[in-house]
C-alpha cells in the first residue's frame, strides 16, 4: 500500500510538472533570451531594497525564473562596474522599513561609499524606519548617501537593537515532552529554548555582547558618514523616537519629500538628459571582461551546510557540500586561476558536510591562495569551512566563531501517550540501535556513547581552528565554547585576519598571489545544477515520475517535451545519492 501511494504521488507530481512546469520553463527560457534595453548615455541607477535581499543569487529552481530580488553580491559587483562606467551618473536607493541583516548592510555600505568616492552622487530615500529587526543597520546604510531623504510624516524609530528569545521548557513540562541534548559548551545555545524557560547567564552574556558590538559598529559607521561623533549620534538616536520633521531638525536626515521629488532631484543633478533605470536592467547588460588579465576565481555558498541534495527543500537556500567542494577543486585545478575568493554566508549545519568542504579548501590552498569573504554569517560550520584558508576577511558585524557542537533529540512519546497515541520501539542489533527513538531519554550507556561522539567532533573543531589560525589549542578552547562573536571581536581574538567586504577579499587574494595592484578578471566557478537538474531536485522527482512524464510525452507525440524528459532522466542518473540526518550539528 505504501509503495502504491508513493507511486501515485510520483505520477501526480510528474503530470503537474509536465503540464505546468515545463511550459513555464519553456516560456521563461524564451523570455530570458531577450536582451534588455541599452543603457542610456546618462543613467541614474535605481536600487530598491524593500523586497529584501539574500547574500547570493538563489541556487534553487525558483532562481531560474527571476522571481527574486537582486542579491547583495550581484548589487556590489554591479556597482563596482558602474562606478567606472561613464554612462552611469548617480545612484538612488530606496531603503526598507525594517532592518537589514548587519553583514549585508555593511557590504552594501562599502559599495555605496566606493561609488560615491568615484565622484558619483548617491541619494537614499526612506518611507519610515520602524523598530523591526536590526533597524540601526538600515539607518547606517542611508547615512552613507550624499543626501538622506525621508517622506514627510514618516516615523524615525531607529532607537536601538532588540532581540527576543523563545523558550518552550514550561510547555514541554506541562505536556511531558523532554529535550535530551548534549552541548559543547555553555555558549552553544541553539537548543536552549528547549532546555530552559529563560536565558542562562552564558546565553545572556553572549547575546548582549554580539548585539552591543553590532549596534556600536552601526553607530560608528553612521557617525563617520554624518560627520559627527559616535557618542553624539548614539545619544541623539536613543532619545527618540521621532517623526521625519524632528529627524531632519536634529540632523539625522537631510531632506523631506515624496519619492518622486527625491528621484527627480537626483536626475536633475545627473544632467538634463539623464534617465532613471533599474539596477537589475543595468546588471543584465553584462560587463566587458578584462581580456588577458589574471583570473581570480569566485566560489559562492550561502545557507545551511548539508551533505547533498536530500538536505535541501523546495525554495530553500542551502550549501550542498558536493557542489561547493567540486567548485573549489575545479578552481584549484584551473591553470588560468591565480587565486580563489570563497564567499560564504552560513550559520552552520552538518559536521561531515563541513569537513568535506574544508578538505576542498585545504587541497585548493596547497595549490594557490584561498581567501574567505564572510557575509552575514561565518559561524559554527560556517567557521569550520573557513578555518584553514589562507586568510579570512569578515565584516565588522559578521556573526562568526560559534566554535561548538550540539546534538540530541526531543522525547515526545510520553506526551503523545496522554492523547492516546502510542509509539512502540522495535530494534535489532546493539544497544545503541534505538538511541534516536523519541519514546525515551538516552539510557546511561547511550548517553555515554553519544556524548563521546560530540566530544570527538568538538575536539576536531578545536584542532582545525588551532591549525588554521596558528593558535595554541588551549587558547582556542578559551575563546570557543560555542560563543558567537562579531567580525570586529573575532579580529581582536585572531579568528579572522582583516575587516572588510568582498572587494577587500579580492585585494587580499591578489596580494597573496603576488599580483600587486594589477587589474584582475573575476570568474565565477560553480557546480550548480542545470535547469533540468534543478527542477528534478526541487520537486524530488523519482524514477516513477520520470517514467510518467515519458509516457505522457509519447502519448502527446511532442518531440520538444521528449527532449526535456531525456535531459531530466540523464540528470537523474548522474545525481543518484542519499542523505542521512547527522546526529551532531553546529
Phi, psi and omega in degrees: 000317181298317180296323178299315181295320178296319179296316179296320178298320177295321178299311181295320178297319180295316179296319179298317180294320183294313186275341182244307187293313184294314175302321179297319179297315181299317179297317182296320179295322178295316181295322182291342180281345180283147183263139177291161180298149180297149179290126179300156182296333175230104187240145171245116181284137179247121181243115181253114183262006186288341179275359182083158181223155168255168178291320184228168179296133179303139179262013183271172180300329183289338175294341180293332190260006175071018183269056179202161177286164175295146178279163177301315183295323179290321177298312183299314181290328177292317178293326177299318177291319185293329183293342177255005182263116183296339180286335182268120187256335187196173180224133177243124184243125173262119184277150174285160178287328184260191185279152171258142176307133186306314181297323178293318179296320178299314182295317179294323179298317178300320179293319179296317181294322178293321177298316178296320181295339177280005178087021182243127185289151178230127173247138174246144181228134179233136172263015178137141176245110184257153183283064180235125181069204182271073187293333179298327178292326176295316177298319179303318180295317177297324181293342180283348182281162175295318177228132179252109180261151176220143179291135180304136178083353181288151180279145171243096187240029177276082186250002181162199182227128181230154179214149180238135175258140180252125185237131186251003189302314183292323176296316178300316180298321182297322186253006175080025177269138182238127173267119185241095187229157170245134180233143175228097358233227194295339180269357178276087197257014185302330182251012180299330179297337177271336188264335187226168177252007179199171176297136168283162177305318180293318179299314180296316181299314183295312182295316179296329180293308182289327177297317178297321179294317178298314181297312181296323179295316179296318179297316182297317180294316180295320180297320179298317181287332180268004177059050176219179180270150178303319182294320180295317180293319180298315179299317182294314181296315184289346176279353180287190013278166180231172165258177186301320181296316178297318181299320178291317181298328181269003176080016178280331173228169187262317186217156174248145179168169176281162185300322180295325178294318180294317179299315182294323179299320180286321178298318178298320180294328182283342179130154186296335182263003186292145178237142176274122180231149180290138183297331178294321177294320179295318180298324183290343179287347177078172182231148175288130180280154179279090184299130178084352181284153176301150185256132169247119180281145177239118176251132187240145178205132179217136174116194177286142183272121183234163186278347181176186184305328182294344181275352183256151177241168182303126177081358183278162177241095182240162176260108176279115185301321179300313182298312183293317179299316179300319180295319179295317178297319180297316179295321180295324184270357178277112186293341179281344182273126182264336180200164182235132168253119180257102180272120180223148174217099185215135175272358177132198181154218183288138179291320181290323177293320178297320179293325177299317180291318179299321178300322178291320176300315181299316180293319179294320181297331179291344182254319183204163182298140175236114181250129178272132170246113182267139176266233181295322182233147167209053191245153175057239177302330177295332175274326177306312184289344181263343197300331184250019178289168178296325179200153178236125177245130180224155173289159177303331184254005176303129176276113189226181182079244185050048182283092184190176186217148170217160176189158180157207184204163173257124180263106183243006179302309179300325180293317178294327181299329178296338181253016176083015178252118184246133174252124181245128181277142167224134178206156173230156180103210184287172182293344181271357187301324181250030182298330182270012180296137179277007185274337184204161176292166174303140168287163178306320180291319178295319180297318180299318180292317181293316179300323179296322179292321177297317179298320180295318179295318180298316179297321177296321177298312179302314183294321180295320178293318179299316180293313185288324183261003179055049179241148175297139179306323179296324178292320178297319179298325180296320185262002181269249179058022179082009186282137177271131175241158169273168178303319180298318178290320182296326178296317179296333182270354181085012181277340173227169183262317184215157173264135179163183183251201186300313184287338171291325176293322177299316179298321179294319178298318178299316181297315181292332179272000180073028182268353178061226183256008183293154180293143178235162175254125178275130183236113178289127178242116182227163172238034184287158184286155172292166176307323182288319176296322181296320178297312180299316181298316184294321184267001178059041187292133176262174180302324180301317180297319180294321177297321179297315178297320180299314180297318180297320180296320178296317181297322181277350178053047183252105183296329179294316177296321179302319179295318178297318180297320179300319180291322176297320180296319178298316179299323179298314182294330183276348186234032177295145178169171180225160180225127179253143179291120181286137181282344181241134184227162174262000000 
